[in-house]
Amino acid sequence: MDALPILEVQRLAAPLRRQVLDGLRQAIIDGRLVPGARLIERELTEMMGVSRTVVREALRQLESEGLIPIVPNKGPVVRELKLAEAKDLYSIRAVLEGLAARLFVENAGDAQVKQLAQALDVVVAAYDRGNAQQVLETKNRFYDVLFAGAGSETLSSMLNTLHARIWRWRALGLSHPQRSAQRSKESVKGLRAALAAIRKRDADAAEKLTREEAQRAAAEVMRLIETPAPPARA
Protein backbone atom coordinates (compact mmCIF):
# COMPACT_ATOMS: atom_id res chain seq x y z
CA MET A 1 0.00 0.00 0.00
CA ASP A 2 1.28 3.47 -0.86
CA ALA A 3 2.35 5.53 2.10
CA LEU A 4 0.26 8.53 3.07
CA PRO A 5 1.65 11.92 2.00
CA ILE A 6 3.47 13.99 4.58
CA LEU A 7 0.94 15.87 6.70
CA GLU A 8 2.37 18.33 9.18
CA VAL A 9 0.60 20.17 11.97
CA GLN A 10 2.01 23.46 13.22
CA ARG A 11 1.41 24.40 16.85
CA LEU A 12 -0.71 27.48 16.33
CA ALA A 13 -3.21 29.34 18.48
CA ALA A 14 -6.13 27.50 16.84
CA PRO A 15 -7.27 24.34 18.66
CA LEU A 16 -5.18 21.32 17.70
CA ARG A 17 -8.24 19.35 16.66
CA ARG A 18 -9.18 22.12 14.21
CA GLN A 19 -5.67 22.15 12.75
CA VAL A 20 -5.74 18.39 12.21
CA LEU A 21 -9.24 18.53 10.75
CA ASP A 22 -8.37 21.38 8.38
CA GLY A 23 -5.13 19.66 7.35
CA LEU A 24 -6.83 16.37 6.52
CA ARG A 25 -9.71 18.09 4.76
CA GLN A 26 -7.35 20.14 2.61
CA ALA A 27 -5.27 17.06 1.77
CA ILE A 28 -8.44 15.37 0.52
CA ILE A 29 -9.53 18.43 -1.44
CA ASP A 30 -6.22 19.00 -3.22
CA GLY A 31 -5.66 15.32 -4.00
CA ARG A 32 -2.76 14.50 -1.69
CA LEU A 33 -5.12 11.96 -0.15
CA VAL A 34 -6.56 10.30 -3.23
CA PRO A 35 -10.03 8.71 -3.49
CA GLY A 36 -9.95 5.24 -2.00
CA ALA A 37 -6.91 5.92 0.21
CA ARG A 38 -7.10 4.36 3.68
CA LEU A 39 -6.72 6.69 6.65
CA ILE A 40 -4.94 4.62 9.28
CA GLU A 41 -5.05 6.17 12.74
CA ARG A 42 -1.57 4.99 13.75
CA GLU A 43 0.03 6.46 10.64
CA LEU A 44 -1.83 9.75 11.00
CA THR A 45 -0.91 10.16 14.67
CA GLU A 46 2.78 9.53 13.93
CA MET A 47 2.81 11.74 10.85
CA MET A 48 0.97 14.67 12.42
CA GLY A 49 2.43 14.34 15.90
CA VAL A 50 -0.91 14.27 17.72
CA SER A 51 -2.85 11.83 19.85
CA ARG A 52 -5.21 9.19 18.51
CA THR A 53 -8.07 10.97 20.27
CA VAL A 54 -7.48 14.10 18.20
CA VAL A 55 -7.24 12.06 14.98
CA ARG A 56 -10.42 10.13 15.78
CA GLU A 57 -12.35 13.34 16.44
CA ALA A 58 -11.17 14.76 13.11
CA LEU A 59 -12.09 11.56 11.27
CA ARG A 60 -15.57 11.57 12.80
CA GLN A 61 -16.07 15.14 11.58
CA LEU A 62 -14.85 14.26 8.09
CA GLU A 63 -17.29 11.35 8.06
CA SER A 64 -20.16 13.67 9.04
CA GLU A 65 -19.13 16.01 6.20
CA GLY A 66 -19.31 13.13 3.72
CA LEU A 67 -15.62 13.26 2.83
CA ILE A 68 -14.83 9.80 4.17
CA PRO A 69 -16.91 6.65 4.77
CA ILE A 70 -16.04 3.93 7.28
CA VAL A 71 -15.65 0.74 5.24
CA PRO A 72 -15.95 -2.67 6.98
CA ASN A 73 -12.56 -4.38 7.36
CA LYS A 74 -10.78 -1.30 5.99
CA GLY A 75 -11.74 1.59 8.25
CA PRO A 76 -11.87 5.22 7.07
CA VAL A 77 -11.14 5.81 3.37
CA VAL A 78 -11.32 8.87 1.16
CA ARG A 79 -14.69 8.94 -0.58
CA GLU A 80 -14.76 8.48 -4.35
CA LEU A 81 -16.19 11.32 -6.41
CA LYS A 82 -19.36 9.92 -7.92
CA LEU A 83 -21.43 11.68 -10.55
CA ALA A 84 -24.82 10.67 -9.12
CA GLU A 85 -23.93 11.99 -5.65
CA ALA A 86 -22.60 15.26 -7.09
CA LYS A 87 -25.80 15.77 -9.10
CA ASP A 88 -27.92 15.15 -6.01
CA LEU A 89 -25.96 17.53 -3.77
CA TYR A 90 -25.76 20.32 -6.34
CA SER A 91 -29.50 20.12 -6.99
CA ILE A 92 -30.11 20.60 -3.27
CA ARG A 93 -27.51 23.38 -3.18
CA ALA A 94 -29.29 25.35 -5.89
CA VAL A 95 -32.59 25.22 -4.03
CA LEU A 96 -31.18 26.11 -0.62
CA GLU A 97 -28.91 28.90 -1.84
CA GLY A 98 -31.80 30.35 -3.82
CA LEU A 99 -33.89 30.33 -0.68
CA ALA A 100 -31.03 31.99 1.24
CA ALA A 101 -30.92 34.79 -1.34
CA ARG A 102 -34.68 35.31 -1.03
CA LEU A 103 -34.50 35.44 2.76
CA PHE A 104 -31.52 37.79 2.58
CA VAL A 105 -33.63 40.25 0.58
CA GLU A 106 -36.44 39.94 3.10
CA ASN A 107 -34.37 40.09 6.28
CA ALA A 108 -30.97 41.72 5.75
CA GLY A 109 -30.32 45.36 6.47
CA ASP A 110 -28.38 47.85 4.36
CA ALA A 111 -25.19 47.18 6.33
CA GLN A 112 -25.37 43.48 5.46
CA VAL A 113 -25.97 44.27 1.79
CA LYS A 114 -22.84 46.42 1.86
CA GLN A 115 -20.93 43.62 3.58
CA LEU A 116 -22.07 41.17 0.88
CA ALA A 117 -20.90 43.57 -1.85
CA GLN A 118 -17.52 43.91 -0.15
CA ALA A 119 -17.23 40.12 0.10
CA LEU A 120 -17.93 39.83 -3.62
CA ASP A 121 -15.20 42.39 -4.40
CA VAL A 122 -12.75 40.12 -2.59
CA VAL A 123 -13.97 37.13 -4.62
CA VAL A 124 -13.44 39.03 -7.87
CA ALA A 125 -9.92 39.99 -6.80
CA ALA A 126 -9.14 36.32 -6.07
CA TYR A 127 -10.39 35.32 -9.52
CA ASP A 128 -8.20 38.04 -11.06
CA ARG A 129 -5.16 36.57 -9.28
CA GLY A 130 -6.01 33.12 -10.61
CA ASN A 131 -5.50 31.44 -7.24
CA ALA A 132 -8.01 28.58 -6.96
CA GLN A 133 -7.59 28.13 -3.20
CA GLN A 134 -8.14 31.85 -2.58
CA VAL A 135 -11.21 31.80 -4.81
CA LEU A 136 -12.67 28.92 -2.81
CA GLU A 137 -11.93 30.62 0.51
CA THR A 138 -13.29 34.02 -0.54
CA LYS A 139 -16.42 32.49 -2.04
CA ASN A 140 -16.97 30.64 1.23
CA ARG A 141 -16.83 34.01 2.98
CA PHE A 142 -19.30 35.49 0.48
CA TYR A 143 -21.74 32.67 1.13
CA ASP A 144 -21.21 32.97 4.89
CA VAL A 145 -22.38 36.59 4.67
CA LEU A 146 -25.33 35.59 2.49
CA PHE A 147 -26.42 32.82 4.85
CA ALA A 148 -26.03 34.98 7.95
CA GLY A 149 -28.11 37.75 6.37
CA ALA A 150 -30.87 35.28 5.54
CA GLY A 151 -31.64 35.18 9.25
CA SER A 152 -32.39 31.46 9.52
CA GLU A 153 -30.14 29.40 11.78
CA THR A 154 -31.71 26.20 10.48
CA LEU A 155 -31.06 27.07 6.85
CA SER A 156 -27.54 28.27 7.64
CA SER A 157 -26.74 25.00 9.42
CA MET A 158 -28.09 22.96 6.51
CA LEU A 159 -26.09 24.96 3.99
CA ASN A 160 -22.88 24.76 6.01
CA THR A 161 -23.20 20.98 6.15
CA LEU A 162 -23.98 20.85 2.43
CA HIS A 163 -20.99 23.03 1.54
CA ALA A 164 -18.73 20.72 3.53
CA ARG A 165 -20.10 17.78 1.51
CA ILE A 166 -19.47 19.48 -1.84
CA TRP A 167 -16.16 21.11 -0.88
CA ARG A 168 -14.13 18.67 -3.00
CA TRP A 169 -16.35 19.14 -6.03
CA ARG A 170 -16.07 22.92 -5.74
CA ALA A 171 -12.29 22.64 -5.42
CA LEU A 172 -12.25 20.34 -8.45
CA GLY A 173 -14.30 22.83 -10.45
CA LEU A 174 -11.81 25.61 -9.68
CA SER A 175 -8.50 23.77 -10.11
CA HIS A 176 -9.09 21.09 -12.76
CA PRO A 177 -6.76 21.50 -15.78
CA GLN A 178 -9.74 21.10 -18.11
CA ARG A 179 -11.77 23.86 -16.41
CA SER A 180 -13.64 26.01 -18.92
CA ALA A 181 -11.73 29.17 -19.77
CA GLN A 182 -14.97 31.17 -19.50
CA ARG A 183 -16.21 29.71 -16.23
CA SER A 184 -14.52 32.29 -13.98
CA LYS A 185 -16.02 35.22 -15.88
CA GLU A 186 -19.39 33.45 -15.95
CA SER A 187 -19.30 32.93 -12.18
CA VAL A 188 -18.42 36.56 -11.44
CA LYS A 189 -21.17 37.71 -13.80
CA GLY A 190 -23.71 35.44 -12.10
CA LEU A 191 -22.79 36.57 -8.59
CA ARG A 192 -22.89 40.23 -9.61
CA ALA A 193 -26.32 39.76 -11.15
CA ALA A 194 -27.61 38.14 -7.93
CA LEU A 195 -26.13 40.99 -5.87
CA ALA A 196 -27.79 43.56 -8.14
CA ALA A 197 -31.17 41.87 -7.56
CA ILE A 198 -30.53 41.86 -3.82
CA ARG A 199 -29.73 45.58 -3.89
CA LYS A 200 -33.02 46.21 -5.69
CA ARG A 201 -34.77 44.15 -3.02
CA ASP A 202 -36.15 41.87 -5.73
CA ALA A 203 -36.52 38.56 -3.90
CA ASP A 204 -37.83 36.64 -6.93
CA ALA A 205 -34.91 37.68 -9.13
CA ALA A 206 -32.35 37.14 -6.37
CA GLU A 207 -33.57 33.59 -5.79
CA LYS A 208 -33.70 32.80 -9.51
CA LEU A 209 -30.24 34.21 -10.30
CA THR A 210 -28.63 32.50 -7.32
CA ARG A 211 -30.14 29.17 -8.32
CA GLU A 212 -28.95 29.62 -11.89
CA GLU A 213 -25.37 30.29 -10.78
CA ALA A 214 -25.40 27.14 -8.64
CA GLN A 215 -26.76 25.20 -11.61
CA ARG A 216 -23.99 26.49 -13.89
CA ALA A 217 -21.42 25.48 -11.29
CA ALA A 218 -23.01 22.03 -11.17
CA ALA A 219 -22.87 21.66 -14.95
CA GLU A 220 -19.16 22.46 -14.95
CA VAL A 221 -18.43 20.01 -12.14
CA MET A 222 -20.46 17.25 -13.85
CA ARG A 223 -18.38 17.75 -16.99
CA LEU A 224 -15.09 17.69 -15.09
CA ILE A 225 -15.93 14.60 -13.06
CA GLU A 226 -16.24 12.77 -16.37
CA THR A 227 -12.94 14.28 -17.61
CA PRO A 228 -9.90 12.38 -16.28
CA ALA A 229 -7.35 14.63 -14.63
CA PRO A 230 -3.58 14.07 -14.79
CA PRO A 231 -2.21 11.87 -11.98
CA ALA A 232 -1.57 13.72 -8.71
CA ARG A 233 2.07 14.49 -7.97
CA ALA A 234 3.80 12.22 -5.52
N, C-alpha and C positions, 0 to 999 in steps of 0.2 A: 504494500500500500504506500502511495506517495505520502511523504511527510507534509504536515501542515506548514503553510508559510509562516515566516517569522512575524509574530504579533507582540508588539511591545506596549507596555502600559507605563506612562510617566506618572510620577507621584505629584498630582496637581491638587488644587483646592477642591475641585469637584469630587463628590463621593466616588470611592474606588469602584463600587458596583456600576455606577454610571459610565465610568471610563472604560471598564471591561465591556459593558453592553454596547457602547458606541463603537468601540474598536472592532468587536465581532460583527456588528451590523454593517459597518463600513467595509470590512473585508469581504462580506457576502455581496454587498452592492457592487463593489468594483472588481469582483471576479477573482480575488486572491483565494477565497474559499469557493471553489467551483461547485455547481449543482451536483448533488450526489455525494459530496465529501462528508466523511464521518467526523463528528466533533467529539473527540475523546477527552473526557474530563482531565485525566492524568496529564495528557500532553498539553492541554490548555493551561493548567495550573503551573506547570513547569515553564512553559514558554512565556507566560504573562506575569509570572512571579506573584501570584495571588492564591488565596485559599480555594479549596473545592467548593466551599459554601458560596463564595462570590461568583464562581463560574456557574454553579447550578442555578443561582438566582438569575443570572444573565441569560442562561439557556431557556429557563422557564418563560422569561419575557419575550425572547425571540420566537418561542413556540406560540405564545399568545398573539404575536404580530403576524404569524403565518409564514415566517421566514425559514423555520425548520420544523419538520415533523419528528416524532419519536418513533422509530421503526423497530418492530420486534426483532430481537437478536442482533441488532446493529446499534441501537441507541439514536442520539440526535444526528441528523444529516441535513445538509443544505437542500432546501426544497428545489425541485426542478421547476423551470419556467414553462407553464403549460398554457397553450392558447385558450382553451375553454375557460380556465380559471381567470385569466386576464380579461377576457370578454365580460365575464360575469361581474368582476370587481369594477371595471371601468364603467359598465352600465349603471351600477349602483352609484358610483362616484358622480356621474353626470347629473343624476337626479338629486342627490344630496347637496352638491355644490350649487346647483341651480336654486334649490330651496334656501340655502344659506344666503345667496345673493338677494333673493326676494325679502328675506327677513332683515337683511342688512338695510335695505331701502326703508323698510317699515320701522326699524328700531334704532338705527345708528344716528348719532348726532353729527353736526358739521365737523367737529374735531376728529371724529373717527373717519369720516370721508377724507379729510385732509391727510390723516395718517395712512389710509389705504393708498392714496395717490403717491405719497412719499415712498411707501413700500414698493409700488410699481416702478418708480423711478430707479430704485436700487436694482430691481430685476432687469430693467432695460440696460443699465450699466454693466451688469454681469454678462448679459448676452453679447454686448458690444466687445467685452474682453475675451469672449469665446471660452470661458472657463466653465465646464459642465458642472463641476462640483459647486461652484459659487452660484450658478443658475439654480440648481436644485435647492440650495440653502436659502437663497433670497426668495424663491417662489414659495418655499415653506413659510417664510415670514409673512409674505403677502397673504397667503391663505389663513395664517393664524389671525391676522388682523380682520380678515373677512369673517371668519367664524366667530371671533369674539364680538364683533359688531352685530352679528345676527341675534345675539341675546338669548340663545338657547343652549344651556349647558348639556342637555341631552344630545342635541344635534352636533355640538362641538365634540363631545366625547366619541360619538359614532364616526365622525369624519376623521378624527385623530387616529382612531384604530384602523380605519380604512386606508388612510395615507401610509400608515406603517406597513400594511399588507401590500400596497402597490409601490412601495419605495423602490424596489429593485427594477420594476418595469419602467418607472419614471427615469431612473438613472440610466437604464438601457436606452430609452428614447432620446436622452440628451448626449450620450457618449458613443453610441454605436457608429462604427466607421461608415455604415451605409445610411446614416441619417439623412433625410431630405435636406437639400441645401436651402430650401425655402421655409422649412418648418419653424426656424427661430423667428423670422419676420412674421410668419403667420400667427405664431403664439403671441407675440407682442401686440400685433394688431387686434387679436381677439380679446386680450386682457384690457387694452385701451378702450375698445368698444363697450365692454361690460362696465368699466369704470365710468365712461361717459353716460351710460344709462343710469347708473347709480347716482351720479351727480344731478341728473334731471329728475331723480326720484320716480323713475319709471320702473316699477317692480316687475311688470310683465317682460319688458325688454331685457332687464338685468338678468332675470332667471333664464330667459331664452338664450341670450348671448353666452352666459356662463356655461350652460349645458352644451352649447355648440362647440365651445373651446375644449371642453373635456372630451367630447366625441371626436374632435380632430386629433387630440392627443392619443386617444384610444386607437384610432385608425393607423396612426404612425407606429405605435407600439405593436399592433397586430402584424403589420408588415415586417417589422424588424425581427420579431420572434421567429418568423418563418425564413429569415435571411441569416444564414450561418455567419457568425463573426469569426475573425482570426483567432487562433488559440491564444489563451492568456499567457503572458510572460511568466517564466519561472521565478 
